[in-house]
Amino acid sequence: MLIIPAIDLKNGKCVRLTQGKMDAETIYSESPVEIAKKWEQDGARLIHLVDLDGAIEGIPKNQDTIKKIIQSIKTPVEIGGGIRDLETIKGYLNIQGVKRIIIGTVAQENPQIVEKACKIFPEGIAVGIDAKDGMVATRGWVRVTQEKAVDLAKRLEGLGVSCIIYTDISRDGMLTGPNVKATKEMAHAVNIPVIASGGMSSVKDIESFKSIRLEGIIIGKALYTGAIDLKEAIEVAEMR
């Protein structure tokens, strides 16, 4: 099970939000590149990059910072935020070091793009399903739909999606522990590999996921506050 450190980008800086609220940010570093280097040194095998401005505006806004991060490390990255057309998908996946991109809003609103992208880039497309009270949230978590997260995941089966990144918005950035029950429901509902995200507060939370078939766990705020040490988290995740 992979432990994947997150770097959320807003105005070129490394920040963390509380429950996805753009006006509830904490700036953790003016240099996301240095943060990426630290996570690489601590043993990360994949780094999760999110363009928060892009998620809200619908087009990538932190591309220059993302490119600088990729150029500064050897660890592969996955990228999400504002990726809503094939041109943007191709642009990112043609950059050496990008393992996959994460589609969120478009997966719910226009799944045909997901299907096309999966055919062009096998294993290169992940889908981020963000949920509030079990319902899919899109457009940077501003819009809550009437579709259940599990139902969206089932719609994606057979399209060639490499994995689903499932985030419980109410837990994100709160350090209150992940929604294990909802994550388990998601993992059992589909054959697509699932990555858990949102609410990680201690290494004990990693243990709570070990009974679930997961590809990995994304950790954000807990790494920045020191509640979780990345090296220790990786050790716990890899223990049998």
C-alpha positions, 0 to 999 in steps of 0.5 A: 500500500502506497503512502502518497504525500500531497502538495496542494498549490495555490498562487504558486505556494504549498497550502492546505485547506480545511474541508476544501474551502479556498478561504480557509487556507494555511500556507506551509511553504513558499517553495513547493519544490523544496517540499517535493524534495523533502518527500522524495528524500523521506522515501515517497514513491509517488507524489500527489500534486493538486492545482487548487486554483485550477480546480476552481477556475476550470483550467490549469493555473499552477503549471509553471510551479508543477513543471519546476517540481517535476524537473527537481525530483526523480519521483513520479507525480500524479496531477489533478485540478482543472483538468477538463479537456483532452488537450490539457490531459495530453499536455500533462501526460507528455511530460516525463515524470508524470505517472497519471493525471486525475480527472474530477469534475469532467468524470461526473459531467462528461464521462465520454472524455474519460473514456477517450483519454483512457484509450489514448493513455492506458493506465494514465487516467485516475478519477478523483471522486470527492464526496460530501455526505456521500454525494459527489462534489465537483468544480473544486468542491463548490457544487454538490450533485445529486449523484452518490459517489458509489454510483459514479464509481460504478459508471466508470467501470469498464472505461479503463480508469487506473484508479479512483481517488476517494476523498471525504470532504468533511474529513479533509484537513480536519485531522479527525481521522478518515472515513473508513466505512465510506472508503470500504464501501467504495473499495468493495463496490467496484473492481477499480483500485481505490486510493483513500484521501482525507482526514488522516491524523496519525499512523494508527489511521493507516492500520485502520485501512489494512483490512481494505483492498487499497492501492494507497493512502494520500496524506496531506495536512498531517505531514505538514503539522508533524502529526504523521512522519512520512518515513514512519507512515511508509514503514507501517504501510509496508508492514505485513 
